[in-house]
Amino acid sequence: MVRIFQNLARRWSELSLALQFVVAGGFGLLVVMVVVGTWVTTQIRDGVTRNSAATTALYVDSVIAPLLPDLRKSEELSASVKQALDETLGQGALGKRLASFRLWRRDGTILYAKDSALTGRRFDLNDNLRSAFQGSVVAQFDTFDENEDKERAAGVPLLEIYNPVREPWSGEVVAVTEFYEVASDFKATLASALLSSWLVVAGTTLTAFLLLSGIVLRGSRIIDDQRGALRRQVSELQGLVTQNNALRHRVQRASRRATALNERYLRRIGADLHDGPAQLVALAALRMDSPVFTGDGHGSEGRSTEVAMIRKTLEDAMREIRGICTGLVLPQIETAAAADVLRLAVEEHERRTGTSVTLTMPKHLPEPGASEKISIYRFVQEGLNNAYRHGRGKDQAVRAGMKNGRLFVEVSDGGPGFDPARAEGLGLAGLRERVESIGGQFETLSGPKGTKLVIRLSVEEQA
């Protein structure tokens, strides 16, 4: 049983607010309509019955009262009074209107009845008779007691009325007239009044239900729209959180790889200095210890030759040091435009290698930040160096532009190509880490017809 209630509660909670209101509110308003309608129709039925009974009683009393003797003094009706009553009730409009008539004495004796068999008989007083003897006009519609079989069998709607008969001078109730009025017109009037009341109650309830349903439906739609928007925002936020976590992990990996690459750069620079300029300087130092400079029997000619050799060795060492520094020191590109950075990298490569490079770019490029400019310069520099070393400088080209809101730079050559998975050296690996660390993408495409290196950067134009 508990599980059934839990299932019902779960299914109920899954319904929309509008549907919940339609079910619960509709049932509640239906109950209210039945209760209010029943109460209103009961009040209308009682009111119409009382008013009709009072009117009829007044009319009957105005006709019958003059025929009755002083019932305080006479406990029986004379033959002349009964004959007058017979004539009055047996003919004319009143006789056709009344299906039955009885005159009651306070002790329950019927002093006169339209059905002569009941005259003189005594019955226990019922509640209606007691109320009438207390001075109230009592009326019932189509309601019969157990001794009213004849009236029940009449087959027409009857309005039963108990009307107190009062003494003219004292107003005291001395008898009660009980009569049944043929109430065909009354029944139709009452039915019309009850139908109208039910229609009014039902129409009012339905109107209120429709108005409330419209308000609740509108509110439910607003809540559903806001709930859907909130779910979409939560979903987007979760996607952004996932993307940020992925980017954070990528940055962390890029940072670790960049640290390792920097260490390898330092080792390479140290090795280049040790194997190149340091060896030449050491050779020059050894030549300084030559006997030529000790003055032991050597002429000036030999000394001049040795000095020339030392000078040449030192010049070679300086040239190699300058070459190493040239690769490490960046030109002034932080204040240069992106197009000028591309031209500078291409012109330096052409001057250094004596080869030609095709540069293609639109008239306007966005102005990225300093980190992006340095990455672009290093990318073009390293890409062209690889094109010169591995592609023999064939069909060297640099292309830049905007695509899908991102800046792309492409370096290509017509060389024999290589396997990017195996042959990505220190320079390309460092470029990849540099580009990915600022949120860009690095792509290597190589085949028998050439190699293409592409970077894509999300840039915001600098003021």
C-alpha positions, 0 to 999 in steps of 0.5 A: 500500500505504501509503495502504491502511494509512493508511485502515485505521489511520484507520478503526480509530481511528474505532472505539469503544474497546469495539469495538477491544477486542472485535476485537483482544482477541477475536482475541488470546484466540482465539489464546491459547485455541488455543495453551493448548488444544493444549498442554493436550490434548497433555499430557492425550493423552500422559499418558493414553496413558502411563498406559494403556500402563504398565498394559497393559505391566505386565499383559502382562509379568506374563503373558508373562515367566514363559514366556520363557527366559533370553534372555541365554543363549538367542538363539532360542526353543524350540518349547515356548516358542513353543507356550506363547506361541501358546496364551497369545496365541491364546485367552483375554482376552489374545488378544482384547485384543492384535491383534498381538504381537512379541518383539524381540531387541536386534539387530532380529530378531523372536524371536516374532510372532503373525504367524508369517511375521515370526518370524526376520526382521530389521529396522532398529531404529526410535526406539521400539525404541531407547527401549524397549531403553534401558528406557522404555515407549513408546506410540503411539495409532493411529500405524503404521510402513511395515511395519505395514500389517496393523495399519493395515488392522485397522480398529479403534483400536490402542494400540501399546506397546513394553515392555522385558523385563528380567532378574529378577536384574539388571534389564537389558533383554534384549528388547522386546515390541511389541504392539497393544492393541485400544483402543476403550474407550481411544479413547472415554476419550481423546476424552472427556478431550480434549473436556472439556479443550477445553470447560474452556479455551474456557469459561475463555477465554470467561468472561475475555473476557466479564468484560474486555469488560464492564469495557472496555465500561463504561470506554468508555461512561464515556469516551464520556459524558465526551467528549460532555460535554466537547464540549458544554462546548466548544461552550457555551464557544465560544458564550459566547466568540462572544456575549462578542465580540459584546457587546464589539463592541456595547459598543465601538460603544455607547461610541463613539456615547455619546461622540459623543452626549455631545459633541452634548449639550454642544453643545446645552447650549451652544447653549441657554445661548447663545441663551437666558440669555446673550442675556437677560443681554447684553440686561440688560447693554446696558440698564445702559448706558442714558442713564437710568443716566448721569444726563443729564436723565432723571427717576426715573420712567424709571429705575424703568421701566428697572430693572423691564425689566432685572429682568424680563430677568434673571428670564427668564434665571434661569428658562431656566437653571433649566429647563436645570438641571432637565433635567440634574440627577437627583433622589435615585433611587440609594437609591429603590426601582424602583417609587418611581423610576417614580412619581417620573418620572411625577409630575414629568411630570404636574406639569410638563405638566399631563397625566395618565399611567397607571402599571401595575406589580406589587406587587413589582419587583426592586431593580436597581443604580444604573445600571439605576435611572438608565436607567429614570428617563431612559427614562420621562422622555424617553419621556413628553416625546416622548409629550407633544411628538409624541403631544400627551399622548394616552393616556400610559401607563407599564407595568413588570413581569417577563417571562422573568426580565428587567425590562421598562419600557414607555412608550406614547401614542395619538399619530399615531406616527412612523418610528423609522428616520428620526425617532429624535432625540438623546434616544432615541438617547442612551437606546438607547446608555445601555441597550445599554451596560449589556447591555439591549435598546431597542425602538421600536414606532410606528404610526398608533395610537400609539407604544410604547417598551420597554426590557428589563434583566437585573437582579440584586436588590441586597442 
